[in-house]
């Protein structure tokens, strides 16, 4: 017998020996209790009529004790104010599409006076996958889809939240609001038609990848005060009534490979941000609504003010009007820049990227600001 056949035979013999032991181990684990908790086993109806908050909360509490997973079969669960324990996963089969919000498992808000649908304050290691969260857009107060509210102090360790393949829509507040967040990931998800921002953060260490932030009443994505070390990549940010991406303060942002499309304000507005790269994005038809502008201000694709350590290059812009050939052609201006230092805005293409002026330089710049080699022409 050659060495290869000997080793193969030994491997098969070992596998045969270990198989019964593995099966016994699986049976023993099952005997101790499964770490997956089906909400229907706790009394949830999921029929779109029955209040399910109490039943779903029982499932969450049970999963919290086991650091397990709460499973949502397809259905509509009428809920509000669910408190998520640490190290729990909320899981459903993702079935939603862009214009269909009731496919798969849906958590539907049943109390317009609640603060949120999912409260993750004080929880660590939470994962939400495959769910649709649907609010009440005309609720009398801001109700958020997912809420972290560390109002008094920062967490002493990384929050480590992962939101994957979810849809958060029609909440009167922000779709997702993470106040004083430390480490988060959102990917393959959609925040749509919320009254505030699609997603709003105050915090650091984030990955925002391959999402849609669409038709929200505020910004598509907003960050104010503290926002550091965030990768904002391959997102579609469109038709939001504020800015597409709004950054006020913060540092260490990488904005790469996104599509900013027909936002009512600028596609990107960065004020006082440091160490910011903006590369390989497309800005199209932004600055839709001039009513959002202060007196004397002009609509634009990108607005940059008070930034330090900014590198903006390799982006493309195009002007246009609403779908179907309606509305005004916008924006008036490609870029508006003011009070920048140690920064470069160069090598961008604005072919038919504006209606009046390619770049408006409002001055007030500090040391070492480079503005050159940006090519383009107005749309006619």
Secondary structure, 3 states (H helix, E strand, C coil): CCHHHHHHHHHHHHHHHHHHHHHHHHHHHHHHCCCEEEHHHHCCCCEEEEECHHHHHHHHHHHHHHCCEEECCCEEEEECCEECCCCCEEECCCCCECCECCCCEEEEECCCCCCEEEECCCCCCCEEECCEEECCCCCCCCCEEEEEECCCCCCCCCCCEEEECCEEECCCCCCEEEEEEEEEEEECCEEECCCCCCEEEEEEEEEEECCEEECCCCCCEEEEEEEEEEEEECCEEECCCCCCEEEEEEEEEEEECCEEECCCCCCEEEECCEEEEEECCEEECCCCCHHHCCCCCCCEEEEEECCEEEEEECCEEECEEECCCEEEEECCEEEEEECCECEEEECCEEECCCCCEEEEECCCCCCCEEEECCEEECCC
